[in-house]
Amino acid sequence: MRYLSRLFFALFAAAAIQSAIAEDVMVIRFSHVVATESPKGQAAERFAELVAQRSAGKVRVDLLPNGRMYGDNEEISALLLGSVEMLAPSLTKLKVLYAPEFEVFDLPYLFPNIEAAHRVTQGPIGKSLLAKLERQGVVGLAIWDNGFKQMSANRPLRTPADFAGLSLRIQPSRILEAQMRALGAKSRVLQFNEVYNALKNGMVDGTEGPVSNFYTQNLHTAQRYLTLSNHGYLGYAVVTNKKFWSGLTPEIRSMLEGALRDATEFANESAQRNNDAALESVRKSGLTQVVELTHAENKAWRDALSKVPHQAEGRIPKELIDGILREAGHMSTAVSQR
């Protein structure tokens, strides 16, 4: 069924391109793995709308959501091969482009609030990290928020002791593996569009992620408890094929850059609203109980995870970790925890 679905979308994309050629329209295929209703899905929709308006219909962005054409493990290869022109993978996935520095965003409690995250993702550090991708044939264009991650399971996760014996889904990341070990859980790497079935059939016991993903992927129908831990940040890098980008006229490139700036502002302003709305929907569903940590419970989580940044230094430059912590405003705390 999955093969037939991908074949359908491949044929659909090919037909769309042939139609565009006949209409003398430039088509940009933008693939992503989340639902249209998610923050990333809505930001991609906004970008497509702005491009259509500002190009007077001469450039069209064809969106391919929900991993229907390319999944987590395939989309970056598809971009490099020119099978799609744009993606918005989670930041940690960019390590496959010989850029392990992007795993820094998986560090627990990296940002105390979203303003601190923006000082990094929208500032010099974020721009410097995106620039590293060009040597691998990819142009990093922007970083979009999804927001802070929460933990889910079929038991309430209040303290690290509650993780004992559980297997939780993660993205491929050594830092996330270390995070789960520090909490006392096992980790299992799965593609995003496999998570729902894995939870339903017991392949994994829980997962982590922003509430918007939890709700739009119907994970609330498979998990009895959602802990509001805010233990990590999830962001996406909007990237494009360097050869494609270099081949654009300066006028089209400038138009796309402007549309992307406005779409990024939209993405980062709406992410928290989307997560708040999703949380309210989860509560109203009555299927998942929302767990709010006490001050003491939150401290126990932070204490358990406090050594993960130090463990990451062999993989990620210490100077980068320290620079981000300093920009985020809690360098002194980080140093005292090491």
N, C-alpha and C positions, 0 to 999 in steps of 0.2 A: 504493500500500500504506500509506504514512504517513497519507494522508487517511482511508482506511478505518479505520485503527487509531484515529485521533483521533475519528472519528465514533462508533466503538464505545464509546470511553470517555466521550464526551459523553452518549450514550444511557444508558450504565450509570450515570453520575452523576445524570442526570435521574430514572431509575427509583429510585435510592437515595433521592433527596430525596422523591419521591412516597411511597415506603414509610415514610420517617421521619415525614412529615406524618401518615400514617395512625396511626403509633405514638406521635405527640406527642413526637418526639425532635428536638432541635436538631442539625443537621448542619453541621459545619465542614469545608469542602473545603480540603485542604492539598496543594498541588502543589509538586513539586521535580523536578530534572532528573538526579539521580544514582540509582544502584542502591540497593535496599533494604539490601543488605549493607554499604554504605559507612557511614562515621561519621555523616553527615547523615541517611541513611536510617534507621539504627538509632536515632538521637536522636528523629526524627519518630515512629517506632514507639513509643518509650518515652513520648513526650508523649501519643500517642493512648491508650495503655494507662492512664496516670494519669488522663486526663480521664474515661474510661469508668468507672474505679473510683470516683473522687471525686464524680462526678455521679450515681452509682447508675444508669448507663445512660441518663440523661436528655439527655446531650450526647454526640455521636459525632463523632470526627474521621475523615473519609474521606481516606486517603492516596492520592495520584496520583503515583507515582514515575517516574523514568526519562524525564521529559519526554513522557510518553505523551499528555497532554492539551495541555500548553503547553510550548513550548521556551524557550530562553534569550531569544529576541527577542520573545516573546509574553507571558510570564508576568506581568510587571509591568503591562502594559496590561489583562490579564485581571483582575488584582487591583483596579485602579482602576475597572473596569467592574462589579465585583461578581460576576464569573463564578467566582471562587474567593475564599475568605476569608483564607487564609494562604499565605505563601511563605517560602522560606529561600534567597534568591539570594546569590551570592557578593558580598562587600562592594563590589567595584568596579562591579557592575552598577547600584548605586543612584545612580550619577551621572546616569542618565537622568531622575531626579527633581530635576533642577537642584541636585544635591549632589555636585559634582566632588571635594569634600573626601574622599570615600570612596576615591578612587584612591590616597590616601596609603598604604593598606595594600599596594599593589603595589610600593612602594619596595624595592629589593634590600637584603637584610641589615638589615631594619628592626629585627628583634628577635633578640637573641643567644640566647634560649631561650624556652620556652613560658611560664615564669613572668613574664618581661618583657612578653610579649604580653598576658597576663591583667591586668597592672597597667594596661594601656591599654584593652583591650576591655571589661573588667568594672569599670573605674574611672570617674572623672568624665569623662575624655576620650571614652570610648566612649558614655556616657550622653548627653553633649552632642551628639555626632554623630547619634545616633539621634533625638534630639529635633528636629533640623532637618527631618526627614521629614514632620512633621505639617502643615506649610504646604502640602504637596502631596497631602494626603488619605491619608497612610500613617502608621501608628503603628509605630515601631520597638520591639520587645519584648525582644530579646535578641541576643547575638552568640555563635555556636557555632564552635568550632575544627574545622578539618580537619587542620591541622598545617602542616609545612614542605614546600615544593615541591622536586622533583628534576627533572632534565633527561633526556630520552630522545632517541635517534636510532639510526640504523643504522651509526654509527661511534662509537667511544669519544670522549666530550667531556671532555678533561682540561685543556685550556688554551683561551683565547679563539681561538687560531689554528685550533682544530678546528671552529669554527662557520662558517668561511668557505664561502660557497656554499650554505649550508643555509637552508631555509624552515621556520620553526617555528610551530605553532599557538599563538595567544594568545587570551585574552578581549579584548573591545574596551576598550583602555586605552592612552592616549598614553604613560603611564609604562612599560608593558610593551613598547610599540614602541621607546621609547628604550633600554630594557634590551637588547633584541635587537640594536639597532644598535650599542650599546656593545660587545657581544660579537662583532660582525662577521657577524651573521645577518640574514636577512630575516624578517619576521613576516607571518602571515596570520590574520585573525580568522575563527573558525568557531564555530558552536554546539557545545556539549559533546557532544551526541548524534550529531554528524557526524564526530567526530575519528577513530573507528576506521576508517571507510570511507576517510577522507581519507588516513590513513597506509597503508592497504592498497593504494590505487590510485596512490600517489605524489603526491597533490595537495600534501601537506606531508611534510617529512622527519623531523620530530620534534615534541615537545611538552614542556610543563612541567606539574607538578602533584604532589600528594601521592601516595605509593605506593598508598594505598587506592583512589584513583580509577584509577590506572594498572592495578591488578590487577582490580578489579571490572568495568571496562569492557573487559577482555581485550586491553588495549594491549600486554601482554607477548607476545602472539602476533604482533604487527606491528612490534615494535621489538627490535633485537638488543642494545642497550646501554642501561643506566639508570645515570646518574651521580648519586651521592648528594651533591648540591651544597648542599642546605638554603639556597638563595639567596633564598627568599621565603616569606611566610606566606599561607595561604589560610584565610579565615574566612567565615562566613555570617551574615547578619542575618535573624532571624525577624521578619517584618513582617505586618501585617494591615491591612485596609481600615478607615479611620478611621470612616466612617459605620457600618459593621457593629459596630465596637468600642464606639462611643458608644451604640449601641442596645441593648447588653446590660444586663441587670440588674446591680446592684453585686455580688450574690451570685455570679452566673456569672462575671463579670469577675474577681473575687477568686479563685475556684476555678481559672480558667484561668491566672492569674498565678502561683499557687502551683505548679500542674503544670508550668508552663514554667520556673520557677526550678529545680525538681528535674530536669527534662529537660536543662536547660543544664548543671547540675552533672554529670549523666550523660554528656552529649556531650563535655564538656571533659576528663573523666577517662578516657573510653574512646577518644578520638581517637588518642592515641599507641599504645595497645595494638592498635588496628585497623591502623595503619600498620606497626607491627612485625610483626604477623601476615601482612600482605600482602607485606611484603618477604621474609619467610621463604618464602611461597608462590611468589613470583617466582623466588627462588633455586632452589627445589626443582623448578620447572617445567623448568629446563634450556634454556629458550627465550631468555632474556635474561641477558646477563652484567652483573653489578653492578660498577660502577666506583667505587672509593673514592679521593678526592683526597688527595694528599700535602699537607703544610703549604705547600710552595712553590706547588703548583698552586692550592690554595685562595686563597693570597695574590694570584695572578695574576688570578683571577676578581674578587676584591674590588677590586683596583686598576683593572681595566677598568670596573667598575660604580660606582666611587666618585663620578663626576660626575653620576650620574642624579638624586640628591636636589636638587642645585643647579638642574638643568634643569627640575625640576618646580615650582620656586617661582613661575613665572608662572601656573601653573594651580591650585596649592594654596597657601594662605597659609603664608608662612615661619614664622609664629608656631605654626601647627599642627604643621608638620614638627619644629620645634625642641622643642615641648612633648612630642611623642611620643618623640623621641630622648632627651630628658632623663629622661622617665619610664621609658624602657627601659634607661637606665643607661649609655649610651655617647655622651653629648652631646659630650664633649671630643674623641673620635675623629672624630665627624661633622664638627665644626668644622674640625679639622686637615686633613680630606680636601677641603674646599671650595676 
